[in-house]
Amino acid sequence: MTPTDEALLSLLRLLKQQDYRFVTPTPATHARVIARPDRKRARSLEDILGWSLPFEPSVIDPQIMEYLDEAEALMKTDGMLHSLVRVSSLADCLYVHSAFPTDDQDAVFFGPDSYRFADLIRAEIADHTLGSGKRVVDVGSGAGVGAIVIGRLLPQASVAMTEINAAALRFARINAAAANVSVTAHHGNCIEGIEGTIDIALANPPYLIDAQQRLYRDGGAFHGGQISCTMAEAILPRLNRAGRFILYSGSAIICGTDALKDRLNALAEKHHCTLRYRELDPDVFGEELADLAYAEVDRIALIAAIFERG
């Protein structure tokens, strides 16, 4: 790790000792909360590292300030300091990710999908065991939630994560170290850098239409479903017998039809896999439907697609 990475790791460890917690909401909720008159500047650590509010040095623990400074994660504007990172809690782990707003092309996102993805993994792995040498891959790991959650559930497995966004892979490495989970990290698209077969693959790909084409948000064609299909096409042939691909994504429902479900079913048949497909939430990100790109979409549903190779 670089000195800046070590500083962020030290920050996470100190925050863990202090029992820091922050549940990160959707960007829309975040924007509404910080627009309130009493949210113009930070009054607590959660305001600084959760809500990304500007702050004065007197508000923050000097040791936390030192770690942020060593990590080059502070910016000064209009006489106030801003943290360039947020820290969120999920179960008993802490995750560093990008500060709000996440407008940069390589922003590293963490939010409600992260919590739901973790819950899906726990539910699907509850009765699953993997011995030493079995291979797990978190594809497009983002901040590392999938790799960390499954690494703690299946400590004997060999866990790898892939990510096209170098900034995300950096944070994922730091988050895994803070969680005491051993992982290997591969910078590349989908399963580039992963050789051989896979016992369990996980993915929480972007699934929205994003005019800015931000890596964490833009799901490509098919109203944001393209990346989910591309991942399935690459991963399914690489699954071992009884191997599993746990996909958490979103689907644009048009005139009552779930086109993503149809495409994933076809891929399952092509690669001799069974597919369990269900809606986890029938209606999310409703504000997106005001965009012209969603003019024909009735709703965006969160889905779980569980592939298993026969």
HELIX and SHEET records of a PDB file:
HELIX    1   1 PRO A    3  GLN A   17  1                                  15    
HELIX    2   2 PRO A   27  ILE A   34  1                                   8    
HELIX    3   3 PRO A   37  ARG A   39  5                                   3    
HELIX    4   4 LEU A   45  LEU A   49  1                                   5    
HELIX    5   5 PRO A   57  VAL A   59  5                                   3    
HELIX    6   6 PRO A   62  GLU A   70  1                                   9    
HELIX    7   7 PRO A  112  ILE A  125  1                                  14    
HELIX    8   8 VAL A  145  LEU A  153  1                                   9    
HELIX    9   9 ALA A  166  ALA A  178  1                                  13    
HELIX   10  10 ALA A  221  GLY A  224  1                                   4    
HELIX   11  11 GLN A  226  ILE A  235  1                                  10    
HELIX   12  12 LEU A  236  ARG A  238  5                                   3    
HELIX   13  13 ALA A  259  LYS A  270  1                                  12    
HELIX   14  14 GLY A  286  ALA A  290  5                                   5    
HELIX   15  15 LEU A  292  TYR A  294  5                                   3    
SHEET    1   A 2 LEU A  74  THR A  77  0                                        
SHEET    2   A 2 MET A  80  SER A  83 -1                                        
SHEET    1   B 2 VAL A  85  LEU A  90  0                                        
SHEET    2   B 2 CYS A  93  SER A  98 -1                                        
SHEET    1   C 6 VAL A 183  HIS A 187  0                                        
SHEET    2   C 6 SER A 158  GLU A 163  1                                        
SHEET    3   C 6 ARG A 135  VAL A 139  1                                        
SHEET    4   C 6 ILE A 198  ALA A 203  1                                        
SHEET    5   C 6 LEU A 239  ILE A 254  1                                        
SHEET    6   C 6 THR A 257  ASP A 258 -1                                        
SHEET    1   D 7 VAL A 183  HIS A 187  0                                        
SHEET    2   D 7 SER A 158  GLU A 163  1                                        
SHEET    3   D 7 ARG A 135  VAL A 139  1                                        
SHEET    4   D 7 ILE A 198  ALA A 203  1                                        
SHEET    5   D 7 LEU A 239  ILE A 254  1                                        
SHEET    6   D 7 ARG A 299  ARG A 309 -1                                        
SHEET    7   D 7 CYS A 273  ASP A 281 -1                                        
END                                                                             
